[in-house]
């Protein structure tokens, strides 16, 4: 099974745990991915609102404490203030929701932070935009599946300016005291202290930043003979990073004090406030101010200690900080050995025109890799592969849409899956054939992004039939756009899916377009021709365009460099260099496009738009090739939500918000003329009809509606429509259907049903026919699979599509693709016994 999903565009959304797994929110789902395999492993259903933040217990910083742990825990908080604690058993990789916290926040959760006090005890803090910060203690069970014990230690009301970042740590000196740092919208850092189970008291304020505080992180104890200090790093929208030092001065009982003053040098700090916690006093001072980023610094994080550290001296904090900024870069900062001045030693980033900056940066538990998540829902990972010196190289990561995925379509022969989304992109996912005999086999990856648009995309249809790969897409505009595959994509696809190494020469001669360039406003994509791309004049133009100090402007968008890829592409390549050229625009509709479909011969495309009247609700027919409008089919009074051609292409089925379905008979006369006639229209459901699907072996079809029912209908030779069966009522609105044939002789098939709740079911259908092939009211059904919620979407399923129904006859190994409002594209292997 494959899952493609992008990250919510929210700070604090991502966490890298000591388990070496990464968690993030994709709409209402908590998604878990493995950085080593670059594949999403699972999604966790439970939240009813957008997931704002996730945090592992233990996190990457405490991986050294987690060697013996059999269970790891994950906290997730959403926009409604709900927080869920999840339990992962490492033995069998099983997840379960261990606990839903009592509702303590009235608004969205903005940050979660915490640490393990012992193997079975953890303290964590949560902040919310309602102006409260809660501190919790949780005791974990000793065996999987038992109850966790939770207690709320404190609820702090911080006022009208909410906190957006928190960090918890144990104060230095084995005092048993806990420090909580918080920062938010008033430019100050607030420090609270408490004993292990006591009340949190405000200790002091740290001033210095001149804009909102975006990130805070306490270090582990600093090793200097004795662990008497910790460091706090803070970042802000003022583009600066500050390092604060908390040093134990001594016990109040000791009148002489034990504060040791170090030598005053260039790296000496400015003395700050002294505060009292319990029976100890602490000095805070500004250790360093790091200037280097050119935009808001959204995250800072101390490097986790090496797992290979010597056990005798214990684990202490490496002097290294990772920062991530909206200036599209991540930096690693370390003090110089001689002077102690903190310097930027590594800078990595995305220089593509599309990336709009990073929302967070994270270390791997072994500190050999760093991960960023960006404005476009994308991940960016670099790994240090150097031996004697640093050499940070980009790595493959999971990718996917970062808004609702509205439509999917399989390629003609099933080589790839195309998806479109409200994130204004069209993406292609395909299995990448692994040529390494030692590998685990093929893995699915995003291999191209044919369309990066300026409007939300609602629908797409792949053109069937012979010739080059083409598709039509419809967005929140009145124009449908036709795209054709360039040579660079054909070579990449050939390399990814074929075992042969040589690319067919006849294809290379036919396709003269190498790739496409984005226009300044992001609406049309212009072709890059094979013979022009490598000419001297074009190269000179590219250099001139980049001569503006490398700055992108609306007038000078940098040129794409389309190439055939020999390994799965990373985000920078996908966003810019894998576009398809737009070949035609289809004008005619009066409102935004809503639905598209293509017939099985590849000769006609049908389109519909959002409508509130009969004239606007027309279905337009377009002739493939000439792209002329050859028909305007009138039947419905509201938006046509889905259309599908029967498998012999003689009938076109349409369903609508007006609760009716229509069937049009399509006759293809000579001279490329099309005759069409409305042969049936019927009110089929009590609410909106969202979905329809034909039986691949006949003229039976299914409709699914908001009234929570699925009905099976048969078209007789007289073109009248007879109801054959209504499936038992579902628990939720039916939003997607797809019918695949199994056995033509027996007229057996499977019907996949997707619901607004995100759940999926698969039903077995057997249609009885009389001798003259007219369906009789006997349809045998049985629900054979109700998919586990952990395998399903967490929000409405928008579309289902079986892979190549016509090639699947008598096959027992099927593939079902689905997409949903939870930003996910999913692929299921369905084995029929």
N, C-alpha and C positions, 0 to 999 in steps of 0.2 A: 504494500500500500504506500502511496506517495501523498504527501501534503505540501502544498505551496502556500505560503502566507507571508505578509509583510507586517512590520511592527507598528503599533499605534504611535502616532506622532506626539508623544508625551515624554517629558523628562521623567527620570526614575522608573521607566517602564521595564528596564532590562536588568537582570541579575545573573551573575555567573557564580555557580555554587561550588562548594568543595567536592561535590560529586562529579565535577567536570562537565556538567550539563548547564545550558543556558535557558533561562525562562524569559518570556516576554508576553505582552498582551496583544492579541489580534482581535479587535472589537470586543465581544464579551467573553472570548475564550482565553485561557492561559495556555500558551504554547511552549512545548519543551523541545529543544533541539540539541543535537550532539555535534560540537565543533569538529570532532575528529572525522566523522563521516559526512559532515555538511548536510545532514538530512534531519528534517523534523520528525521526531519520534511519536509524539502524541499531542492531543489537545485535551484540556481539562474543562468539562462543562460544569457550570454551577452559578456563575454570575449572570445577573439580569441586566447589567449596565456595562458600559465600556470599562475595561480593566486599565486602571491608571498606573499601578505600580506592583512590582513583584520583589520579593527578597528571600534568598535562601538562608536556612539555618542548618548547618553552618555555611557561611558565605566563603568566597574564595580566600579571604584573608585568614580564615581559621582552618584551612585544609590540613595543616599540621596536627590539629586536634582530632581530625575526623578519620584517621587511618583505621580504627577499629569499629567505626559505626556501621551498623547493619541497616539503619534507616536514616534517611535525610528528610527534612521538612521544608516546605515552601509556603510563604505567606503571599497572598494576593489581595489587593484592595481595589474597589471600583468607584465609579462616579456617583453611586448612590450611598456611599459610606459603608458598604458591606465588605468585611474582611473574612477570608476563608483560609484555614490552615490545611495544607495537603501533606499526606505522608507517602513517601516513596520507599518501597522495600527493595534494596539492592539485589537481594538474592534472586528474585523473579521479575524485577522491573515492574512491579504492580503498583499502581497509584490508587489512593482512596482519599476522599475528603475526610480529614480527621475531626474537623471542628469548624463551625461557623461562629465567629466571635459575636457576643451580644452587641446589638446595634448601639454604638456609643457616639458615632459621628452622624450629624444630620446632613452633611454635604459630602462631596467627593473626597476620597483619601488622596493626599498629595505625596506622601513619603512614608516608607516603612524601613526601619533599621533595627538591628539587633545583634546579639552575640550569644554564644553558648557559654553558660557559667560552668556547666559540667556536661557529661555525656547525656544526662537525662533532664537537664534544666536549662532554660534559656530566658533571657530578658529581651523584650523588644518594645519599640515605641512607634506610634503611628500619629501622623498629623493630618489635618483636614482643612479644607477651605472654610469650614464653619468657625475657625478660630480656636479650635481645641487641639491639645496634644495629649494622648493617652499613653501610659507606660504599663506594660503587661508582664506578668510572669507566667510561664507555662512549664509544666512538668510532663515530660514525655513518658509513655508507657514502656515497660521493659519487653513487651512482645507485640508483634504486628497485629493490628486490629483492635487493640484495647483502647480505652478512653484516655484522652489527655486531660490534665487538670489545669484549668486556667484561672488566673485571678488578675483583676485590674488593680495595680499598685497605686495609680495616681491619674487624675484627670486635671490637666493644667489649662486654664482659660487664658489665652494670650492676647485677646482683644480683637479689634476690627481688622487688623492687618495680619492675615494668616501666615503661618510658617509653611515653607515649601521644602525645607531640607532639615534633616536631623542626623545626629551621630551619637552613638552611645559608646562608652568605654569605662573600664575600671580605672580609677585614679591610681597614679603610681605609688609605690611604697607598701604594697600588700596591706593597705588600710581597710580593705573591704568596702570602700566607698565607690559610688557610681556617678559618673558625670554624663550629663545630657546637654549637648550643644544644639541650638536651633537657630535658624536664620530664615528670613523671609523678605517681606515687602518694605521694611523700614530701614534697610542698610546696616542694621546692627546684628551682632551675634550674641545670643543670650546663653549663659551657662548656668545650668541647674545642677545641684548635687544632692545626693541622698545616701543613706545607708542601705544595705541590701534590700530591706523590706520597709524602709521608712519613708517619710514624706520628702518630696523634692522641694528644695529651697533655692530661690534664685540667688546665685553666688555673685555674678557680675555681668557687665555688658562689655563687649569688645567693639570699639569703634575704629573706623579706618576706611572701610569700603564706602564708595560714594553712590552706589546703586544697589538694586536688589541682590540679596545673597542667593546664589543658585545651588551651591553644593558645599557640604562639610564632610570631613572624614578624619576621625581620630586614628593616630598610629598605634601600633603595639608599643610596649615599653622600649625606650631607647637604651641600648647596651653601652654603658660607660663605666664598667667596673661594678656598679650597682644600679638597679633599675629605679631611678628616682625621678624620671621625667617622661612625659609623653608629648607628642606634637599633634597639633590640630591644623589641618590645611583647609582653607576656605577659598571659594571662587565666586565671582560676582559678574553682574552685567556691566561693571565698570572696566571689564577686560583684564582685570588684575587678579593675581593669586597671592594670598598671604599665608605665611606659616607662623603659627603661634606656638610658644613653648610653655607647658605647664610643669613646674618643678616643685617638688615637695620641699618646703622650708623646714618642716619639722613639727613635732608635737607641741601643743600649747603648754603641756605640763613641763616641757623643757624650756626654762626661761632664757637660756643662752641662745637657743635656736640652732639649727644645724644647717642653715642655708650656706652652701659653699659657693663663693664667688669665683668664677673662672677668670682666666686672663682676658684683658680687654684687647681684642684684635679687630681686624676689619669685619669679621663675621659676628662680632658681638652684638647682642640684641638690645633693644630699647626696653628699659624696665617698665612694666605695666602694673596693673592692679594686683593687690594681694587679697586673697579671699580665704575664708575659714569654712571648712567642711568637717562636720563632726568635731573631733578633737585635734584636727590637723590644719595647718595653714599652707597655702600654696601661692606661688608667685607665677603670674602670667606675663609673658613678654613677647614682643614681635621679633621673630627670628629672622624672617626674610620676606621681601616683596618681589614677586616674579612677574616681570613684564615681558610679553612676547606675542601674545595673541592680539589679533586685530579686530575681534568682535567678542560678543558675550561668551564667557567661559561657563558652559553648562555643567561640567562635572570635573571633579578632581578625586583621585583615589591613590592611596598608598600602595606600593608594591607589596604583594604577599611575601612572607619569608620563604626562602628556599626549603623544600622538604628534605634536602640533603644536609641541612644545617646540623651542627654537632649537638647531640642530645645533652652533653654535659653542661654546656653554657646556656642551654634553652634556646627558645626562638625569640629573636629580637627583630626590630623593624629595619629592613633595608632602607637606606637613604635614597629613595627613588619615588617620584610622583608622576602619575599619568594624568594629563588634562585633555579635555575635549571641548571644542569651541565651534561657534557658528561660523567661524572663518574657514570651515572645511578642513581643519587640521587637528591632529592629536599630537601632543608633545610629551616627551619624557624628560623630567628635570632631575638633576643630581648635583650635589655640591662638588666643587673642585677639590681635589685632594689637598693642594697646598694652601689655598686661601680660604676654603670653606664656602666660597660664594656659589649660590645655586645657579646652575646654567642649564640651558636647553641643550640636551645631548642628542636627541632623536626627534625628527619631525616627519610624520607621515600624513597623507591626506588624499582627498579626491579633488582633482582639478577640473572635473567635467563641468560643462555649462549647466547641467541639470541639478547637480547636488547643491543644496542650499544650506549646508552646514550640519554639524553633528550635535545630537541631543544628549549624548552620554558616551563615556569611554570606560572600558572594564579590562582588568588583567585576568589572564587565565590563572588557575591555582599555582601552576609552576612558574609563572611570570615569563614564559617563553612566547606567549601570544598576547595580542591586544585586540579588542573588539570595539567598534563604534557602531551606533545606530543613528540614522540620519533623518532629515526632514522628509525624505521621500519614502519612509517606511523600510529603508534598505539597511542591510548590515554590511560592514566593511571590516575585514580581519587581516592582520599582518602577523607573521611569525618570524621570530629571530632564528634564522638558519645558519648564522655565522658561528664559527668555532672560536677563533682567537679575537675577532672583532665583531661588532654588531652588523647584522645584515638582515634588515626587516623586509620581508617579501609578502605581497598580497596573497591571500588564500581564498579558496572557494567557500562560500557560505550559502545557507538557504536563502531563497528569494521568493517574492510573491507580491500580490496586490496589497495596497494599504488602505483600500476602501472596499465597499461591497462589490463582489464579482457578479456581473449581471447576466453573462451568457458564455457558453462554451461550445466548441464545435471540433469534431475530429477531422483530421486530414483525410483525403479521399481513400488512402490505403492504410490509414491508422498510424502513420509514422510519428505523428505529433498531435498535441492537443492545443488548440488556440483558445484563449480566454480574453474577455474584455471587462472593464471595470469602471466604476465611478472615480477611480484614481486617475482617469484620463489616459490610460495606457492599454495597449493590446499586447499580450505576451504569448510566447510559444514555449511549451514544455515538451521535452522529448527524452526517451531513454538514451543515455550516452553509452555506446558500446565500449566496454573496457577491454583494451588489448593486452592487459597484464594478466597472465595466466594465474598469478597468485591472488588476484583480487576477488572480491565477493560477487562479482558479476556486474550487470548493467545497473546504473543508478539514474533516476530521473532528475533532470535539471532544466532550468530556464535557459534556452539556447538563443533566443532572439526576442527583441521588443519591436515588432514591425511598425507600431504606431504610438507616438507620444503626442498627445493632442492638447487642445486648449479647452475642450468641453468634456463633461462626463459622458462616457460611452455606454449606451444602453443595450446594444444588440450587435450580432455579427453572424455571417453565414459564409462558409467555405464553398467556393464554386466547385461543383463536381465535374465529371467528364474528363476529357483529355486536355493536354496542354500544360502550361506552367501552373504552379501553385498560385491561386488568387483567392482573395476574400473581400467581402463587402462589410463595412461597419457603419452603424448609425449611432449618432450621439445626440446630445441636447441641442441639436440644430436641425434645420429643415433639409439638409443635404445628406445623402448617403454617399460614401466614398469607397472607391474600388482600389485595391492594392495588388501589386504583382510582385512575386518573389524575385529578388536580385540574384546575381550569380554568386555573390559572397555567401548568401544564405544556402543556396543549393549545394555549394561545396561543403559548408559546415554540416548540413543535414546528412550529406553523403558520408562524411567522415564519422559523424556521430552514430549513424544507424546501420552503416554497411560494413561488412567485413572486407570488401575489396578496397584496395588503396587507390586505384586509378579512377579519375572522374570521367564520365562519358564525354567524348569530344563533340558529339552532335549537339548535346545540350549546351556546351560551352559556346558553340557557334551560333545557336539560336538566341541565347539571352545576351543582350548587349549592355544591359544595365548592371553595374557592379554593386551599387548601394543607393543610399538616399541621404540628402541633407535636410536638416530642419530649417524651416523658414523662420523669420524673425519673430513672428507672433505665434508660432507653434500650431498652425492650422494645416498648411499644405506641406507635403514632403517632396522635394525636387530630386529627380534622378541624377546619379553620378554615372556617366558612361564609361565603359571599359577603356576605350581608346583615349579618352580625354584625361582620365585620372592621372595617368603617369606622364603626361606631356610636360615639357619644361614650363610652359606658360601657366598651367594650372598650379604647378609647384610654386612658381613665383607668386601667384595670387594668394596661395595659402600663407606663404611667408609674410606677404604684405598685410593680410588680415590679422596675423598674430603679432604684427609689429607694434601694436598699441600697448606696449609694456605687458603683453599677455592678458590684458583686461578684456573680459567679455562685455559687449554692450548690445543693446537691442539691434543696432545697425550692423554690427559685425559679429554674427554668430560664427564660432569656429567651425571649420569644415570637418565632416566625418571622415574617418579613414576605414572604409569597409574592407575587411580581410576575411579569408576563410580561416575559421578557428579550428585548432587541433586539440583543444581541451576546453572544458566547460567555462564559459565566460564569467568574469566578475562584473560587479555593478557598473564600474566605469565604462567598460566595453558595451554592456547591454544598453545603457542609457543613451548612448550617442552613436555607436558605430554599427548597429544591427537594424537600422530602419529600412522599411520597404518603400519604394517610390509609389506615389499615388498616380494612378493611370486615368481615372475618370471621376467626375462628380455627377450624381444623379439628382437633378432638381425636379420638384413637383409637389412635394407635400407642403401643407400649410402650417404644420406644427412640428415639434421635435419628434424625431424617429423613435419608435418603440419596439418594433419587431421586424425581423428579416428571416427569410428562408429561401433555399435554392432547391430546384427539382433534382432528381437523381441522374438525369442525363446531362445536367450542366447547361441547360439552354434558357431557363427562366429563373429570375429572382423575384420574389414577392416582398413588398415592404408595406408597413403600416406606421401610423404616427399617433400621438396623443390626440384625442378627439372628444368633443362634447356635442357634436352634431353629425347627422348622417353624411353630409357632403365632405366633411373633414375626415370622417372615419373610413373613407375609401381605401381599398387595397390596390396598390399600383403593381403592375407586372412590368418587368424590364427584361429586354432580350439581351442575353449574355453575348458579348462581342461587339455588337453595334451600340449597345446600351441605350436603345430607344425605349421610350415608354410604349408598351403594346397593349395595355389594358388598364381600366380603372373599374374595379369590382365594388359595387355598392350592395350593402346588406345590413350593416350594423349602424347603430346610432351613437355608440360610445367607443372608446379605444379598443382596437383589436389587440389582444394581449399575446396571442401566439398563433402561428400558422404552420402547417406542415403538408407537403405533397404526399399523396399515397405512393406506395412503392412502384406502381406501374405508371406514375405521373399523370394519370387520367383525372384525378380528383384533387382539389385543394380544400383542406379543412381549415377553418378559422374559428377561434373562440374569442369572446369579447367581455368587456365589463358590463354589457347590457344583459348578461346571463344567458345569451343565446349562442348556439354554434351555427355556422353556415357551411354548406358544401357546394363548391363550384365545379362544374364539369369543364375540363380544359381540352379543347380539340386543336391539334396542330395541323392546320391546313398547309398547302404548299406555299412557296414564296415567303417562307418565314412568317406567315400570318397566324394569328392566334384567335380562336373563337372561344368564348367562355359563356357559361350560363349558370345562373343560380338554380340548383336543383333541390336544395333542402335548406330550411332554416327552422330552428326549433328552440323554444326556451327549455333549457335542459336542467338548470339548477336554480336554487332559491337565492343564491348570492353570486358575486363575480366569479366567472370561470377563468382560472389562471393558466391552466395547462391542458394540452391535448397530445395524443400520440397514436399513430396508426399501427395496426398489426402488420408486420413485414410480409406476411403470407396471404393477406386478403384485404377485404374492404370492411374490416371491423376497426373501431377506434375507441379510445378511452378519453374521458374528460374529467378534470379535477377542479374542485371549486372551494371557495371560502366557506361553503356550507358543510365542509368536512367530509364530503362524499366523493367517491370515484365511481363513474358509471361507464359501462361498456355498451356500445351501440353497434348495429350492423347495417350496412347499406345494401338494399336489395337491388335486383336488376332493374326494377322500375325507378330506381334512385330514391325511393322512399326510405326513411331511416326508422329502424325498429330498436327499441331498448332491449338489450339482452340480459343485463345483470347490473345490480348495484352492490358494490362491495360493502361490508359492514362499516359503520361510521367510524371515522378516525378521531383521535383525540385533539387534533389541531387542523387548521385550514390546510388544504392540499395545494401546494404551490408549484410542483414540478412532477412530470410523468415522463417515462421513456419505456417503450415496449420493444423487446428483442425476440426474434424467432429462434426456436430450438430445433423443431422437427417439422418440416413442411408437410410430410405425409399425414402426420397426426394433428397438424395445426396447433402445436404446443408452443408456448412462449413464456417469457418472464416479463412482468410489469414492475418497474421500479417506481416507488411513490416517495416523493419528498414533501416535507411539511413545514409549516411556518415555525414550528418549534425547533427545527433543525434535524429532527429524527428522520430516518430512512427505513422503509420496509420494502421487501421484494416478494411479489406474489406470483404464483404459478397459474397460468391461464391455459385452458384447453377449450377451443371453440368447436362445437359440434356443427357439422355441415350436412345438409341433405344431398341427394345425388346431383342436383343441378348447381352445386357450389354456393347455394344461398344459405347464409347463416341462419340457424334455427335458434329459438330462445334458450337452448341448452348450453351454458358455459360453465365448465367445471373449474373451480378455483380453490386454491389453498395458499395460505400465507406460509412461505417456507423460511423466510429470514426476517427477523426484527433486529436490526443492527444495534450493537451495544452503544449506549450514548457516548462512550469515550471514543468511538470510531466515527461518530456523526458530527454534523455541524452544530453550532450552539445558537444560531439564528436561522432565519428563513432560508430554505433551499431554493435557489433561484432557477436552476436548470439541471437536468440530468441528461446524460448521453451515453448510450452503449457504444462500444467501439465496433464500427463496421458491421452492422447487423447482417448485410448481405454476404459477408465472408464468414459469418459465424455459424452457418447451418450445420447442424449435428455436432457442433463443438461443445466440449464440456468445460472449457477454460475461457471465461469471458472477462472483459474489463468494463467497468462502469465508472464514468467520470461524473463529478458533481461540483457545483459551485454555489456559494451562498453569501448572505449579507455579513457573515463573520470574516470576510476577507480571504477565505480559504478556497483553494482548488484542491479537490481530493480525487484520488484514483483507487478503486477497489478491485481486487481480484476475486471473481465469483466462480467457484468450482461447482459444476452441476453433476450430481451423482446419478 
